[in-house]
Amino acid sequence: MKTTTRASALSLGLLLSVALSLAAASPASAAVTLTASPAGSGTTCSSTVPCTVVTALSKARAGDTVVLGAGSYGAPVITGTGGSVTYPIKVRPLTGAAVTFSKLQTYLPNATWTGITVTSILYVYPAAINTVIDGFSVTGAGSYLRANGTVVRNSLFEGGIGVDAVQIKNATGVRLEHNTIRNYAAAATGEVHVDCVQIFDAAQVTLVRNSISNCSNAGVTLSPGLGLGIQGVTLESNFIQGCVVITATCKGGAALDVREVSATGVVVRNNTIVDGATRVVPRPGLVFDRNVIDFLADCTAPMTNTVVEAWNTGSCVTPSALGTSGNRQGVVAFVNQPTSDLHVTSVADATVVPSFALPSAVIGFDGFALRGTTAGADE
C-alpha cells in the first residue's frame, strides 16, 4: 500500500513537471494584448484605458502583442524583459492607425516591430538582440543597428541629410531584406560622408533583394571602424546605384566599395551595380560572381561570370579578368535607370557563359530563382 502511494506520488510529480515544462514552452497560449497611446497613462494598458508605450513594453512578456494607437510617440527609450526567440513580443499599430516616432531607441530583446514611421533616429542597441523591423517608413532619419540577429525587411529609408541611412556596427547576424534605401545627401558643408549602407566591425551581415540608390558617398561600403574587422558579408540580388545625378550634395564616391582590408569572407553575387564606381580588389575569401556593373574602378578585380560595361582606362587597357572566367564586356539596358528600376529589358543583355555551375539557384530581386547563366539581380 505504501509502495503504491509512493509510486502514485512520483507519477503525479512527473506529470506536473511535464505540464509545467509544456506551459513554459508555450507562453503564446497565455499571451495578452496591451494597448498604448501617445497620451496613455497608468498601468492598465487596456483598449479602453491605454498606457504609454514605455509602460506597455516593460510589462509585455513572450508572445504578447502591444498595439499602438494613432499619433506621435516622440523619442522614448524602450526597455523591458522582452520576448523569446520562439515567442517574440509583437509591436504594431492599431489597424488603420498612423504611428510616428521621432526617435525609436530600443534595448528590448526578441521583439518584432511593424508598420511604424521614424523621422529622426532608429537605434537598435546591443541589448535588443533578435529585433525585427518590418514595414517601416524611415524618413530623413539615420539608422544604427548594433544588436545581434537584427532583421530589417520590407521597409523604406529615404531623404536623410548628413547621416547614413543604415549603419551596421558591432553586431553579428544582421540581415537587410527587400528594403528600398535611397536619396541620402551630404550636408551643405559636406563634412560628413553619407552612405546608404555602411558596415564595420561586424560579422555575418546579409543584404538580399534591396533597392539601394542615390546616397552621397556610397551605395554600400565596408569601412575600417575600430579595426575589429568584418567577418562574412553576403550581398545578393540587390539593385545598387551610386549618385544617379552628380550634385554638390551627392558627389558619388562609389556605388559599391568592398576594398576594406579587414574584411574576410565577402560574397557579392548576382547584383546589378550602376551609376558609380564598383571598387573591388583581391581579399581572403572574396567571391565576386555573376554581377552586372557599369564601371569597374579596379583593374585587378577578381571577378567571375560578370558583365562589365566600362572600366578605369587610366589604370589599364583591359581588366585582368575580362575575357576569362566567364566575364565579358557588354551593355545592359534597364526599364528605367533614372528611377532605379533596374529590371532588364532583354534577358540576352545579362546572359553569360558561366565558367562554373552554382550548387543551388540564387533567388533574384523579384523573389524568383535565377538561371545559372544570369548575371545581375534580374532576368
N, C-alpha and C positions, 0 to 999 in steps of 0.2 A: 504494500500500500504506500509506504514512504517512497519507494523507488518510483512508482507510477506518478506520485505527486511531484517528485523532483524532475522527472522526465517531462511532465506537462509544463512545469515552470520553465525549464530550459527551452522547450518548444515555443512557449509563449514569448520568452525573451528574444528568441531568434526571429520570430515573426515580427515582433515590434521593431527590432533592429533593421530588418529588411524594409519595413514600412517607412521608417524614418529616413532610411537611405534613399528610397524612391521619392519621398517627399522633397528631400534636399536636392535631388537631381532634377526635379520637375517644378521649379518655382513658378513657371508660367501658369500653372494651374491655379495659383493663388494671386496672380498678377492683378494690379489695380490700375485705374486711370486717375491721374492727378491733373487738375486744371489750373493754369496760371494765366495772369493777365498783367498788362503794364501797370494797372492801378490796384493789383491784388494786395491783400493784407491777411494777417492771421495765419493759421496753420491748417485750416480745414481742407483747402485745395480741392474743393468740390466744384461742380459745374455751376452751382448757384452762388457759392462763396469762394471764388478763386484766390489763390495766394500769389506771391511773387515767383518768378522763375527760379530764383536762388533757393527759396524755401522748397519748392516742388522737387527740385533736383537733389536737394540734400536729404529729402525724405524717400525718394524713389529707390527701389531695390530691383534686383534681377527680374527681368520680364515686364516691369511696369512701363506704362506709357504716360508721358507728360504732354498734354495738349495745350497749345498756346493760343490765347485769344488775339484778335487783331490789334495792331498798334506797334509803337516803337518801344523797345525794351532798354534802350540806352546802352551802357557799357558794363554789364555785370561781370563779375569774376565767378565762374561756375566751379563749385567743388562738390564732393559727395562720395559716398561709398562706391557708386557706380553699379553696373550690372555684372554679368559674367560673359565669357566667350560664347556660350550656348544661348544665354538669355540676356542680350543687351537691353539697356534702357532705351526706349524709343521716344524721340522728341520730335513733334510735328505740329504744324499749325492746325487750329480748328478748321474743319472743312470750309473752304472758300475764304479763309482769313488771310490778309496780308500781314506778315510778321517781319519786323525790321530790327536789327541790332546795329548800333554804330560800331561797337566793338564786341565781338564774341570771343571771350577768353576762357578756355575750358581746361580744367585739371581733371575732369570727370572720366574715369576709365570705362571701357566697354559700353559705349553709348552710340546710337545711330541718330543723327540729326538730319531732318528732311525739310526741304521747301522753305528756306529762310533767306532773307536778303541781309547782306552785311555791307556797310558803307565806309568803314574806316580801317579796321583791323580784324583779321581772323587769325587767332593764335591758338594752336593746339600744343599745350605744354607737355613735357616729357611724362608727367604722371597720367596723362589721358590716353593710355595705351588702347589700341583697337578702336579708335574713334572712326566713325564713318560719316562723311559729309556727302549728302546725296541731294541733287536737285537744287543747289544753292544758286543765288544770284549775287555775285560779289562785285559791286560797282564802285570803282575808284579806290578799292581797298588793297592793301598788301596782305599776303597770307603767309604764315610762318608755321611750318609743320615740323614738330620736334618730338613726336611720340612714336614709339614702335607700333607697327601694324596699322598706321593711319591709311584710310582709303578715301579718296576724293573722286566722285563719279557724277556724270550727268549734270555738271554744273557750268555756269558761265562766269568767267572772270574778265572784266573789261574796264577800260577808262581810267587807270591809275596814273598818277604823276609823281615821279621821283621815288617810286617803290617797286620792288619786284612783285609780279603777280603771284607767283608761288615759289617759296624758298624752302628747300628741304635740307635740314641740318641735324646732325647728332641723332639720327633715327635709323632704325632697321626695318625693312619690310614695308616701305611706303609705296602706295600704288595710286597712280592717276589714270583714270579710265573714262574715255568718252566725254571729255570736257572740251569747251571752247575757251581759249585763253588768248586775249587779243587787246591791242591798242593801249599799251602802257608806254608813256612818253617820259623823256627826261624833263626835269625841271628847267626853267628858262636859263638858269645859271649853269646847268649841265654838270654839276659836280658829282652827281651820283649816277653810276651806270645802272640801267634798268633792263631786267631780263623777264621774259615770260616765265621761264623755269630755270632756277639756279640750284645746283646740287653740290654740297660739300660736306666733308666729314660724316658720310652716311654709307649705308650698306644695303644691298638688295632692294634697289629702287626700280620700279617698273612704270613705264609710260606706254600705254597702248590706246590706239584709236582716238587720239586727241587732235583737235584742230588748234594750232599754235601759230600766232601771226602778229607782226607789226609791233614788236617791242624794241625800244631804242637800242639796246646793246646786243641782245641775242635772243633767238627763239628758245633754244635750250643750251645751257652751258654747264660744264663741270669746272669747279673752282678749287683753289688750294685750301681755303678756310684756315684752320689752325694747324694744318699739316697732319691731321689724323688719318687721312686717306679716304678713298672711295673704293669700296669692295662690291662689285657687282651692280651694274646698271643695265637694264634692258629697255631699249626704245624700239617699238614695233608697231607698224601700221599707223603711223602718225602723219598728218599733213603739217609740215613745219615751214614757216616763212620768216624771213627777216623783215626789214622795213619795206613795205610794199612801195612806198614813195619816200625818198630820202628828203628829210627836212631838218631844221635846226633842232627839233626835239625828238626826231627818230633818225639817227645817223647810221644805223646799220652796221654794227661791229661784225656780226655773223648771223647766219640762220642757225647753224649748229656748230658748237665748238666742244670737241671731246679730246683735246690735247693734254689735259691735266696729267702731270707726271705721276701723281699719287694714285691714279685710277687704275684698277685692275678688273678683269672680267667684264669688260664693256661689250654689249651686243647691240648693234644698230642694224636692224633688218626690216626690209620692206617698208621703208619710209619714203615719202615724197618731200624733197627739201629744196626750196626755191627762194628767190628774192633775197639773196645774200650768200656769203661765203660758207662753204662747208669746210670746217677745219678738223682734219683727222690725220694722225701720224701713228707709226707703229707703237704699240703698247702691249704689255703682257696680257694674254688672254683676249685681245681685241678681236671682235668679229664685225666686219662691215660688209654686209651681203644684201644683194637684191634691192638696192636703193635707186631712186631717181634723183639726180642732183643737177642743178643748172649751172653751178660754178664751184669747181674744186680748187681750193686755195693751196693745198699741199701736194706737191708732185710725187711724193713718196707714199701716198695714202695706200694702205694695204687692203684694197677693196676686192670684192669678188661679185660677179654676176650683176653688175651695176651699169646703168645708163648715165653717161656724163655728157652734158651739152657743151660746156666750155670750162676752161681752166686758166690758171695763172701762167700765161705765156712768158711773163717776165722771169719766171723761175725755171721753166723747161719748155722744150718744144712739144713734148708729149709726156703725160704722166707715166711713170714706170710700169703701172699695172694695166694701162689701157691697151686693149687688143689682146689681152691674155686673161686667163681665169674667168672667162665668161663676160668680161667687161667690154663695153662698146661705146662709141660716141653716137649721140642721137639727140633729136629734139622731140620732146613730149608736149603735146597740146592739151590744154585743160579747158573745162567747161567755162570757168570764169575766174581766172587767176587773180585779178584785182579785188574780188570779193571773197577770196580764199576758198573758192570751190575748185578743188584740185582733182576732181574726178576726171579721168582721161576721156578724150573724145574718140580715141582709137586704141583698141587693145594692142594693135601691132606696135604702136609707139613704145609701149612699156614691156615688150616681149624680149627676152634674152634666150640665148642657148646656154643653159647653165653648165658649169664645169663640175658640179656635183649635185646629187639629189638631197632634198631635205628629208629627215626621218618622219616628219609629220607636217601636215598643211599648216600654213600661217593664216590666221583669221584677219581679213582685211579691214579697212576703215569702216565699211558698212556692215560688218558682222558676218560676212560670208567667207568661206575658205577660198584662198587664192591658189591659182595654179603654181606649180613649182617653176614655171617659166616666166612668171611675172616679176618685174622689178617695180618698186614703189608700193603704195598702200591701196591702190585701186586698179581694177582691170575692166 
